[in-house]
Amino acid sequence: MTNQLIPERLKSARESLGISMAEAARRLNLSKIGYCRYEYGDRTPSPQTVEVIARVLGTSVAYLTGESEDMKPDFIMISKKEAPELFELIEALSTYNSATQKHLLAYAQKLNSKQKK
């Protein structure tokens, strides 16, 4: 894996969120010019920065680097400050034994499939 950012993928991920370049820069704690250099391909971010960009824009490093067509993220971060109930639920679930976790995951998948219908 090269972690070489593809500027068009960065733009696509940003646009899928419906945010401007300025907003993407703000979320990444970058200047607008700094962010634009990545999106225009004038500057190449470090592999660590590509990971941060993927996390902040809700996509995967594999998508941003052209290794996958799937824009979905590889993981989801849950903030205790922003979603305390969900954070507490996930924290509690992590204490259950693996059999209980599998049962709860199967139930969640069943709920998810019903919701999609």
C-alpha positions in Angstrom: 0.0 0.0 0.0 1.5 3.3 -1.1 -0.9 5.7 0.7 -0.5 8.0 -2.3 -3.5 10.3 -2.2 -5.5 10.7 -5.5 -6.7 14.3 -5.6 -9.9 13.4 -7.5 -10.8 10.9 -4.8 -10.2 13.6 -2.1 -12.6 15.9 -4.0 -15.2 13.2 -4.4 -15.1 12.3 -0.7 -15.5 16.0 0.2 -18.3 16.5 -2.2 -20.1 13.4 -1.0 -20.3 15.2 2.4 -21.7 18.3 0.7 -19.0 20.5 2.2 -16.8 23.3 0.7 -13.0 23.2 0.5 -13.0 25.8 3.3 -15.1 23.5 5.5 -12.9 20.5 4.7 -9.9 22.6 5.7 -11.5 23.6 8.9 -12.4 20.0 9.8 -8.8 19.0 9.1 -7.4 21.9 11.0 -5.6 23.1 7.9 -5.5 26.5 6.1 -7.8 26.6 3.0 -4.7 27.0 0.8 -3.0 23.9 2.5 -6.1 21.8 1.9 -6.5 23.0 -1.7 -2.9 22.0 -2.5 -3.9 18.4 -1.6 -7.1 18.5 -3.6 -5.4 20.1 -6.6 -2.5 17.6 -6.4 0.1 20.3 -5.8 1.2 18.7 -2.6 1.3 15.1 -1.4 0.3 14.4 2.2 2.2 12.0 4.4 0.7 8.5 4.9 -0.4 9.6 8.4 -2.1 12.7 7.0 -4.0 10.5 4.5 -5.3 8.4 7.4 -6.5 11.6 9.2 -8.1 12.9 6.0 -9.9 9.5 5.5 -11.1 9.5 9.1 -12.3 13.1 9.0 -14.1 12.8 5.7 -15.7 9.5 6.6 -14.0 7.3 4.0 -11.1 4.9 3.8 -7.5 5.2 3.0 -8.0 2.5 0.3 -10.6 4.7 -1.4 -8.4 7.9 -1.3 -5.4 6.0 -2.7 -7.3 4.2 -5.4 -7.0 0.7 -3.9 -10.8 0.4 -3.6 -13.9 1.8 -5.2 -15.7 1.5 -1.9 -16.0 4.9 -0.3 -17.3 3.5 3.0 -15.0 4.0 6.0 -12.9 1.2 7.4 -13.8 2.2 11.0 -16.0 4.6 12.8 -14.9 6.8 15.7 -17.4 7.5 18.5 -16.9 10.5 20.6 -17.9 10.3 24.2 -18.5 14.1 24.1 -20.7 14.1 20.9 -22.5 10.8 21.4 -22.3 9.8 25.1 -25.1 7.2 25.0 -23.7 5.4 22.0 -20.2 5.6 23.5 -21.5 4.1 26.7 -23.3 1.3 24.8 -20.1 0.3 22.8 -18.0 0.5 26.0 -20.5 -1.8 27.8 -20.6 -4.2 24.8 -16.8 -4.6 24.9 -17.0 -6.1 28.3 -19.3 -9.0 27.2 -17.8 -12.4 26.3 -17.4 -13.3 22.7 -20.5 -15.5 22.5 -22.7 -12.6 23.8 -21.0 -10.2 21.4 -21.7 -12.5 18.4 -25.3 -12.8 19.5 -25.7 -9.0 19.8 -24.0 -8.4 16.4 -26.3 -10.9 14.7 -29.3 -9.1 16.2 -27.9 -5.7 15.0 -27.4 -7.2 11.5 -31.0 -8.4 11.6 -32.3 -5.0 12.6 -30.2 -3.4 9.9 -31.5 -5.7 7.2 -35.1 -4.9 8.2 -34.4 -1.2 8.2 -33.1 -1.4 4.6 -36.3 -3.0 3.3 
